[in-house]
């Protein structure tokens, strides 16, 4: 299982509308990807590793797909629309990471 991970680094004073991201952006992404999207998760950063430390990321998502090729083919025609929506919920620059979920006990 492939995971397309998008992480939003936390910085003091940044803007992130978690409700918009959860309720509008991610459902839009899933709909645009169609059957290439096997599911997704949305995370909201709470804290860092040390007591009282801020989270390293304000938010993140993981989109699950059968293969990187399938995911990239589904993303390609919609990349501009998906990227164009980012300004509606954050001023952070996302970090994108594609990984292979080698263990999934969910």
Secondary structure, DSSP 8 states (H G I E B T S, - for coil): -EEEEEEEE--TT--B-HHHIIIIIHHHHHHHHGGG--EEEEEE----SSTT---SEEEEEEEEES-HHHHHHHHHTTHHHHHHTGGGTBSS-EEEEEEE------
